[in-house]
Amino acid sequence: MPQASIVTGLSNAEVVKRLKQYGPNEIVQSEKMSVLMDFLVRFKNPLILILIAAATLSYFLGELVSALIIIAMVILSVIVDFINTYKSKKAVAKLKARVMITATVIRDSKQEEVLLKDIVPGDTVLLEPGDIIPADGKIIQAKDFFVNESSLTGESFPNEKEVLAQVFMGSSVVTGDATMIVQNTGQQTKFSHIAEALVAPDEPTEFDNTMKDFSMLIMKLTTTLVIFIFLINLLFKRDILESFLFAVALAVGLTPEFLPMIIALNLSKGSIAMGKRGVIVKKLSAIQNFGSMDILCTDKTGTLTEDKIALMKYTDGFGKISEPVFLYAYLNSLYTSGFRNPLDSAVKEYKQLDISQYEKIDEIPFDYERRRASVVVSLNKQHTLLTKGAPEEMFLACSTYGQDNKPLSDELHEQIMTEYKLLSKDGFRVLAVAKRDLSETKTTYSKLDEKAMTFMGFIAFLDPPKKLVEEALKRLENYGIEIKILTGDNELVSQKIAHDINLPIKGIMLGEHIDKITDQALFLQAQSTTIFARVTPEQKQRIIKVLKSGKFVVGYLGDGINDAPSLKIADVGISVNNAVDVAKETADLILINKDLGILIEGVIDGRKTFANTLKYLMMGLSSNFGNMFSMAGASLFLPFLPMLPGQILLNNFLYDSSEMTIPLDNVDHEDIIRPRKFDIKFLKKFMIVFGSISSVFDFLTFGLLFFVFRLGESGFQTGWFLESIATQTLVVYIIRTRRLPFLQSSPSKALFINVLAAVAAAVIIVLITPLRTILSFTLLPVGLLLAIVGIVIVYLLMVEVAKRWFYKHIQI
């Protein structure tokens, strides 16, 4: 590939040609899905398919009303999900537009700003502090050029790049300036393997697996029930078509057709709440995983730290604060011209000194052979050489120590080296400071003057922790979320940061150790490890995978190119608004600011959403199971069907309608203080216990209606319809909380009114409206109505007692 001239750059015609040849400069070139396909793909949900099958059966069996009800619920739920996801995508697009990144290139001998995606191989790119390296390339001109590669490697400190050095997409310019020739773009960059990981099919999350298991449970129950009821009715030689319609109606009644819409409404409400707190939700289902998250994996740079090098200590050779050491370092940093590295900036930003009495005479620039920089200053006509640099090199130029110029003996040198090692062990980047009072005065000096110097002490730097991160970590711990640091940085720096923010360290594991053990061994060790240091992007992915295999719900917070695969495979991928584009594209959630405080508020909203979704599953599944089991049992002994197909579907519709406001319900503190997961075994136990209690009272009602009041078919069906709708709707007030209803935990006004409205609607339909005749209902004597009221009251009291026993012996 021919390179362009540094002066002229590529021609615009050549750019068009190469853009067509190499494609846009994007790591992931995802295919744009049409709006129609984006809508239709949502019908692949297993539960949606079960409901469509039930609606189809109902239609061909002549139950047009029930078929329409089910299809309406399916379409409505899909529309809600589609609209909210579409809005989220729009919000993300606006967010990306706000942080659109450009690069300065030379084309046709002119400088111009172009979008990163329009960079092509052969482009000449001008780089200066703050720029993002737009592609992989080679430096052809550089001056004091340092880049931050933390988004690629996790290393906080900048690296110098000289002429002919390679630079890579995603790193950023810290200081100096340079010119680069682009060699590879898009999927041809060093990190092209990331693209392969990102276009792979999504791995199922905790929520996906739960919905699959739940759908299978519904399918098994439904199939078993249909076959059992149909065979029993055939055995009793009842009408085949009526028996099959009855069995299908029971199956439809068992299927929670409102569940997709309830979930969509829940997630929609959660998305709105999180948006107000500064969390943009790209993928609605991620909210459920967000609430269930019990492990958060994150890099330290920029999340736990400020992502900015700061001066932390200035000491003599024995760890004691030394103001002269800071003064000499300050003068050195202030008077160093040309290259301004981040360490000089950190010294000058720490505090300002009045140095008006000093005069700069000369400087000896930094070079990588000496690894130090010097300036000569004058105070009262006394010239002093002030030097700072790598301790190992500085000791070679020093012969004395301290203000009193003690000889730097081997013993004293060893003691000072011990202090240096302690600072390094604590994760500090350490520079030594020395001086030399010059006996002769001249106007120019050289590196030959850096001799017989006096060692004065150390200055130590660190990427400091964020001010509020300790409080945020305590809140995360209080909410049952464990932090694990996954960083490419060394273990000493990571350990120092962890200590500074009071993050308990259960264990430290290095990347080189990860490659030597099996997944099973890694899983066991990962549970007791807090810091994973010197890890590669691939090792980060492996850690997340093994944690997920152990039924942990894992979140990952990242903003760099190398974070994208980890964001994809995590149960919930979290990025930030100033992240690289590929990270934002891959993430499920985007934080407006990289703030763990915002993250916690989002977790709380996610748990509220989870809690209300779980309420629907618990109430709907147990109630429907109880009623369907009761009808199945009653059909064995009654000479007629206990409830007609149309009555079953009306009962189910009113009940599900009463729960439409569950997304607006209040949530108890104990439901958000710790992560909770969908547990199919727990749901089965809940369904059996409370469904059985419901069935017991149903059978009591059967006995009352058939043996005491001796009602015929229509009267029996009417009485049981009223008892059934009253018990399964009013019990919502009890089951929605572990606490004492109303006294310790009150439902939201919307849920309270909606439940009463459903019961009122049932009574009105039976007593007043023309539907009574259409659905074969009849008027009942007042005594029977009062008896039904009594049964309902006793049932509710029994459920409250059973609830207390259940939560005492069954944990979720």
KASUL-V429527 format. One record per helix or strand. SS is the DSSP state (h for helix, s for strand). FROM is the first residue (numbers start at 1). TO is the last residue. If there is no record, write none. Layout:
{{SS,FROM,TO} {SS,FROM,TO}}
This chain:
{{s,10,10} {h,12,22} {h,35,44} {h,46,60} {h,64,98} {s,102,107} {s,110,115} {h,116,118} {s,124,128} {s,132,132} {s,136,148} {h,150,153} {s,159,160} {s,166,167} {s,172,184} {h,186,188} {h,192,199} {h,206,235} {h,240,254} {h,259,276} {s,279,281} {h,286,292} {s,295,298} {s,305,315} {s,321,321} {h,323,335} {h,342,350} {s,359,367} {s,372,379} {s,382,389} {h,391,396} {s,398,401} {s,406,407} {h,410,425} {s,429,437} {h,447,449} {s,453,465} {h,469,478} {s,482,486} {h,491,500} {s,508,510} {h,511,514} {h,519,527} {s,531,533} {h,537,549} {s,554,557} {h,561,569} {s,572,576} {h,581,586} {s,589,591} {h,596,637} {h,645,658} {h,662,664} {h,669,671} {h,680,708} {h,713,730} {h,732,735} {s,741,741} {s,745,745} {h,749,767} {h,771,774} {h,782,809}}
